[in-house]
Amino acid sequence: MHEGKITLFLAKMNSPLRLFSSELTCPASESMQYTNSSLRVSCFIKKGGGVRVSNRNGRNAKAVVCCQLMHSHKEEESNERKRKLQEPVLVPVQKADFVRTLLIDNYDSYTYNVYQELSIINGVPPVVIQNDDWTWEELCHYLYEENAFDNIVISPGPGSPACPEDIGICLQLLLKCWDIPILGVCLGHQALGYVHGAQIVHASEPIHGRLSEVEHNGCQLFHDIPSGKNYGFKVLVRYHSLVIDSESLPEELIPIAWTSSTSTLPFIGSKDFGKFNTHEVQPDQSIFIDPFLAKVGSGSSNQFDYGKTRSARVLMGIKHSTRPHYGVQFHPESVATCYGNQIFKNFREITDDYWLRFRSSFKETHAHSNACMQISSANRLYREVCRSISAENNAVDQLKKIVHADRHLEYNKAEMKHLEMFNMVNTPHATTGSKCLKLKWRKFGHLAGQVGGAKSIFCGLFGHEAENTFWLDSSSTEKGRARFSFMGGKGGSLWKHLMFRLSHQSDGSSKGGGYLSTEDSQGSAETIFLEEGFLDFLNKELQSYHYGKNECEGLPFDFHGGYVGYIGYDLKVECGVKSNRHKSKTPDACFFFADNLVAIDHKNDDVYILAIHEESSSITQWLDDTEEKLLSLNGSVRVALEIQNSHPLTFYSCKAGLAAEKSREQYIEDVKKCLNYIKDGESYELCLTTQIRKPIEELNSLGLYLHLRERNPAPYAAWLNFSKENLSICCSSPERFLQLDRKNILEDKPIKGTIARGATKEENELLKLKLQFSEKDQAENLMIVDLLRNDLGRVCDPGSVHVPRLMDVESYATVHTMVSTIRGKKRSDVSAINCVKAAFPGGSMTGAPKLRSMELLDSIESCSRGIYSGCIGFFSYNQRFDLNIVIRTVIIHEGEASIGAGGAIVALSNPEDEYEEMVLKFCLELICQRNSFFLS
């Protein structure tokens, strides 16, 4: 080879050193010989509103779709180039300290679970791009010219590899990048088969959030992973409706793993729980079937046996015979997949071994010694740059920073200064016009019980008029579910009321941006347009506050004053969704800035009063007045009862009947639409909802809430009254959306799986067990747990996201629910509001993948969800927050009361059963709200 013709790409930052010829276009494989093979799969085409609609002419009709990447190898490629590619000049290297991965996101809700795994296993975080972010030319530039990556991982995703909009640039990668290790997961696996001519077909049954045992051939990807049945664990979690037809597999693709077509088992934990992709799964469960299971059944809704093993086997893994390309149909990143992280470790080993196979001595010793001298410095620089990259940054900008740092292999002071400046830019900081807040507070030990409890305190201090009041009410504190309640009313000089409505364009879509109306305690009001939306405004507001941390020492809770209110479901357009199809009748967000509040510690029975003021002012009058009222509340129990029982006839006063958004037939038809989308791989789970409404005349809404909290106490209950909007919210939510505490720990507690309590103790226990061992409810819960791990993984330190409790059953006054807990450590460069944007709306109200599922649900549901499915809670001025999921809630707005309900539709769902479950949730809510209110 002519040395002048060779471009030597040194191993950037201690990666394995590779050599490519000066011609940098990606070569097509010489073994690539395509014919026009057709695929038996429906290709989904974008039609209005972002919804994908099947091209099928009939339910059983199968569209014929041909792969658009039928390439033959380039005849113009010179023999000299081929010889160079086959006989590369090599540089001796040692095994890499870390591996640089390009992670292609197919708009999935599990991609950042892969990201978290790879960040730990590879030693540095991967760079994530979506499948349409880069052109082929940009991709080639970074892969071949800049030599920026050692391998590629293609994520799961909705849809089919036959649809260009679903798969993006991934097919070109698999076709042309024959010389780079690639691992495809689920959709990426199917794409690997598809691009080489295999057929993609509907599975005999969609499998989502369910577990199967796997057999494999012992290849390197499955090194140190047991194979076969009866090993006492379920190896893999499956999320797929489409599969590679094994009979159509071309010779160049080798099957390496498989499972029975419908052999699945319920998740009941694992003896060896450390093998799961979580460090804190409950250790007290067993994989063996509980003896009660035979009594209560598996909980599957459909009238056929999904557990029956068939002779047919489904491909769970493939590899290319000559390329370092692998695919797995299952999800190794799932929290319930045994040995999932071993798959990623093995892929790293495959990557290392692939490049190390070219080890050889190199004649240009000066180049080698120079590379060795710079490896340590480059290592540190690469790690620091990766550490400083924010999830908000554009992926191309990320690569420019890495490549720029890589190109100059001198780790000098100038680069360090640049790096420090980069960190400053991406770290939350105070904005111009910052406000210095001071906090004053007083504690009254063991007072709450003496004055009648939380209800008495609220009614005595704020309940006589109840206008512009809030009560974040932990009315159910048993088993440590909640501890603190916060309440307040119209306050001091800093108090203000904020109301935000999205702007809606003439075509009915909304892309964020809207009108913010504010009113202060003196009645002064203004309205402004927020081009970047409400959450961006709130982010800037919270970052503008300065405060002394020593002022809150001794307070056991994180809310010290700040914003209290709700975020409506339609603010999803500020969190990645392209548009809203429907417009909410209620404001899209309403908040108070609470500068005075009362807090109750239910664990210790203590009461706190807090007031915040600007540094230039001083305030003690509210604290003095409130203390006096608080200590004289002996008679307030009577006041509370009077409020609760006032205007009892107003519940009967309206003769107008109940109005449901959907009839029984319409709702069942909607469930069938969801099942068709799931069958076609467009979603794994769709959380379908509807609402009932009733006009009302006069109603004591606070009295209604007091009845609600008495009959159905909940850990994340809330009362909100916004008098200017004629809006009251009576919420009895048992579900936490997201919390950020003083230790920067994010926590999510999704509920998926609900069953009514029994009439007797024995019936109650059987129903509880039926829920616990229901494969359908387990699948629902697992899919949302994996989704929320993904959401937290976007904003948390690598390796910190974990699941301390998986599929717990919690009991409440009227129902049993299946609850999981997900936690992670927030990254230091991420603000509180950006954590919310990464996870909103709560995944338990959308389904997965989240973005595609919300698009589909917008096309199916007939009205905006409004406040329902959003969140209620606080954003403290110290950037801590705690938010619930708005379920089991009555919204009273401008003479109308409404309640929302629904359920998760999965492949195991039965339409009639789903309707009955939705009605059950409505009925339970109506019972708690006094039946006569809605059913008179």
Buried (B, 14 or more C-beta within 10 A) or exposed (E): EEEEEBEBBBBBBBBBBBBBBEBBEBBBBBBBEBEEBBBBBBBBEEEEBBBBBBEBEEEEEBBEBEBEBBBEBEEEBEEEBBEBBEEBBBBBBBEBBBBBBBBBBBBBBBBBBBBBBBBBBBBBBBBBBBBEBBEEEBBBBBBBEBBBBBBBBBBBBBBBBBBBBBBBBBBBBBBBBBBBBBBBBBBBBBBBBBBBBBBBBBBEBBBBBBBBBBBBBEBBBBBEBBBEEEEEBBBBBBBBBBBBBBEBBBEBBBBBBBBBBBBBBBBBBBEEBEBBBBEBBBEEBEBEEBEBBEEBEBBBBEEEEBEEEEEEBBBBBBBBEEBBBBBBBBBBBBBBBBBBBBBBBBBBBBBBBBBBEBBEEBEEEEBBEEBBEBBEBBBEBBBBBBBBBBBBBEBBEBBEBBBEBBEEBEBEEEBEEBBEEBBEEBBBEEEEEEBEBBBBBBBBEEBBEBBBBBBBBBBBBBBEEBBBBBBBBBBBBEEEBBBBBBBBBBBBEBBBBBBBBBBBEEEEBBBBBBBBBBBBBEEEEEEEEBEEBBBBBBBBBBBBBEBEEEBBEEBBBBBBBBBBBBBBBBBBBBBEBBBBBBBBBBBBBBBBBBBBBBBBBBEEBBBBBBBBBBEEEEBEEBBEEBBEBBEEBEEBBEBBBEBBEEEEEBBEEBEEEEEBBBEEEBBBBBBBBBBEBBBBBBBBBBBBBBBBBBEBEEBBBBBBBBBBBEBBBBBBBBBBBBBBBEBBBBBBBBBBBBBBBBEBBBBBBBBBBBBBBBEEEEEBBBBBBBBBBBBBBBBBBBBBBBBBBBBBBBBBBBBBBBBBBBBBBBBBBBBBBBBBBBBBBBBEBBBBBBBBBBBBBBBBBBBBBBBBBBBBBBBBBEBBBBBBBBBBBBBBBBBBBBBBBBBBBBBBBEEBBBBBBBBBBBBBBBBEBBBEBBBBBBBBBBBBBBEEBBEB
